[in-house]
Amino acid sequence: MQPQIIIPAAVVLLVVVVVLLYPAIRGNTKEHFASIDQKDIPNPQPKRLRGEAYHEIIVLYRYFTQIKAGVYSDTGEQLISDDDFARMNAEDIRKEFGAMAVLKNGPRFYVVDEITGYRMGADRIISGHKMKQPGVLNLSFELLLNRSPYAVKAVNRKTSFVFHKGEKVYELVNPQNEVFTMQAASRMVDNSLAIGDLDNLAPRLKLPEGWKYRVRVLEADARYDVADTAYVIQDDLQNTYQKNPD
């Protein structure tokens, strides 16, 4: 006669609770994380972009304590109209992607002259619009909760930004003399913002103590290469700046 094994009710209850709670504790799956992986682009070519409009959809995933986001853009595809972008529903996109959250980032326009991207994720159709995935954001819970201006975020990408001789660059300089150069301006806060307004942006910014905003006309081409991780911040108007590589 086989001995009878009695499992205490408390243990059964604990197992049931763990099974039920595991998806919430885990968050998204490894497959979700893998869906925003990037691959090298064969024969990448620079794109001339200064003044061009674009929009982004940012899709966030969490796997236990890791948080990453795929950045999807209409750059290089049919430009989404501002009206169509406004109609894109973040909650519908979140459900379709099985994501933790979805953020809309746009309309925006570039102030960098040329960008060469060396990696790209898979194209996606989002709300009927084809979008490319040029970047991946690595986020912490602290940064996710703290979306205040001037917080530094790490973006996984391999890119070259070129600003041409004779063109203006718009820079933030922190107390450590680190320089962040504007790559794109935003019309999310001020929908009438134009590139000519950037010369007089300083009075509109609530800069942290010791920071300054400056405008320079380049005497020679400036090229900023990022091999793996770009460090990016936004100002009060959600204009985006990349830290110049050392």
N, C-alpha and C positions, 0 to 999 in steps of 0.2 A: 504493500500500500504506500503510495507516494505521500510524503509529508505535505500538509496544506500550508501554503504560503499566504500569510495575511499581511496585506499592505495597509498601513494606517491611513485613515481617511484624510488626515492632514497632509500626508505625502501625496496622495492622489490629487487633492485640491491644489497643492503647490505645483505639481506637474501641469495640471490644466491651466493654471494661471500663467505659468511660464510660456506654455504653448500659445496661449491667446495673446500674450503681451509681446512675444518675440518679434513679430513684424513691426510693431511700433518702436521697440528698442533698436532693432536693426536699421529701420528706415527703408531706403531704397535698396535694390539688389545690386550685386556686382555687375549684372548685365546692363543695368541703367548707367552705372559708372563707365562701363566699356563703350556705351553708345556715343560718348563724347570724346573718345580718344582721337588723336590726330595722327596723320601720316605725312611723310615728306612729300613735297610736290616736285615732280620731275620738271626740270627746265623752268623754274619760276621767272616771271617777268615783272618789272616794275609797273605800277599803275599810277598815272598822274591824277591827283585827286583834289588839289586845293580848290575849295569853294563848292565841291560836290556834296549834295545832300545824301543822307542815309538814315536807316532805322535799324534798331537791334531788338532782338528778343533774347532774354537771358533765362536759361532753364537750369534750376538748381536741384541737385540731388544730395542726399545725405546717406552715408553708409556708416552706421555706428557714430563715431565722433568725427569722421571725415566729411567735409562739405566741399563739393566742386560744382561748377556751373559751366555749361556750354554756352558760348556767346554766338548767336546767329545774326547774320547781317544781310541786307539786300545789296551791299556793295558788290559789283560785278554781275548782278542780276537785274531784272526789271525793277526799277525804283518803285516802291510802294508809295502811293499817294498818302499825304498826311491824313486825309479823311478815311481812307481804308485802314491805315494804321490805327487811328483812333477807334475804329470799329472792332479791331482784333481783341478778343476776349481772353484775358490772361487765365481765368479759371478754366475755360474750355481747353486752352492749350495745356494747362497743367494736367488735367485729367487725361488728355490724349497721350501725353508723354509719360504719364505715371510719375510726375515730378513732385518734389517737395514744395516747390513754389516756382512761379514764373513772373519775371519783371519785364516791363516794357521800357525801352531806353531810346527815346527819340521823340520828335525829329531832331536831327543833328546835321552838322556840316563840317567837312574836313578843313584844317588849316595847315596840313602837311602837304608838301608838293608831290612827293612820290613815296609810295610804299611798295616794298617787295616782301611778300609772305612766302615762307619756305615750308610751312606745314599747314594742313587743313583737315578738318573733320569732315564727316559725311554731310552732303547736302540734305536738307529736309524741306518738305512742303509744309508750311505753317499757315493755317487759315487760308489755304489756296494760293499762297505765295512761295516761290522757291527762294530759299535763303541758304547762304554758305555759313560754315562754322570756323572762323579764323582764329578763335581763341578759347582758352579754358581758364576760368577763375578758380583759384584756390582760396577758400574762405575759412575763417575760424568762427566759432559761435559769437565771439566778442565783436568781430567785424560785421557779422550778419545782423546783430542787434544794434550796433553802432554805425549808422549810415550817415553820420555827420560829415560835413565837408572836411577836406584835408586829411582824412584817414587813408593810410596807404594800403592798397590792395595788390596782391601778387597775381599776375596774369601769365600763364604758361603760353609762350609763343616764340617763334623764331622769325624775326622781322628786321628789315632795314628801313629806317625813315630818312628821307633826304629833304632838306630845306634849301632852296636855291639862293644863290648869290643875288642880292638886291631885293629879296623878299623880306617881309617882317616875320619875326618870331615873337611869341608872347610867352613870357616865362614867370614862374614863381620861384623865389629863392628863399630857402629856409635859414635859420640861424647858423646851421652847420655849413652854409654856403653850398648846399646841394641844390642843383637846378632841375626844375621840372618844366618841360617845354610842352605847350598846348598842342595836342594832336587833333582835337576836334572841339567845336563849340556846340552848345545845346540851345534849342528853342523850346525846351520843356518848361522853363520858368518864365522866360521872356520870349514869346512867340514871334516877336518882331526883330530879334537880335540879328544883326548883319555883321559881316567881317569888318566893315569900317568902324563899327562900334567898339571893337576890341582895343583900339588905341587908348580909349578913355575908360577902361574897365575898372581901374584901381579904386575909384571912389565908391563903387558899387559892391566891393568885396569886404567881408568882415574877416580880414586875415588874422591868423594866430599871431600872438606877440612875437616880434622879431622877423616875421616874414615880409617879403615885398614882392610887388608885381612890377614887371618892367617889359618894355617893348624895344626890340633892337632890329636894325636893318643889317642884314648879313653882308659882310665884305667878301665872303667866300662861301661856297657850298658847305653845309653842315650835314654830316651823316651820322646817324645814331643806330648802331647795330645791337640787337638783343639776341643772344644765342639760345636762351632758355626761359628766363623769367624777367618780365617787365614789371616795374613798380609804378603804379598808377594812382593818381588822386583826382578828385573833383573839387571845384570851388563852389561858392554859394549858388551859382547859376547852373551848376552841373556841367560846366565845361570840363573837359578831361585833359590831363597832363601826364606825360610819361617822364620818369626820372632819367636824366641824361646818364648813360653808362659812364663809369669811372674811366 
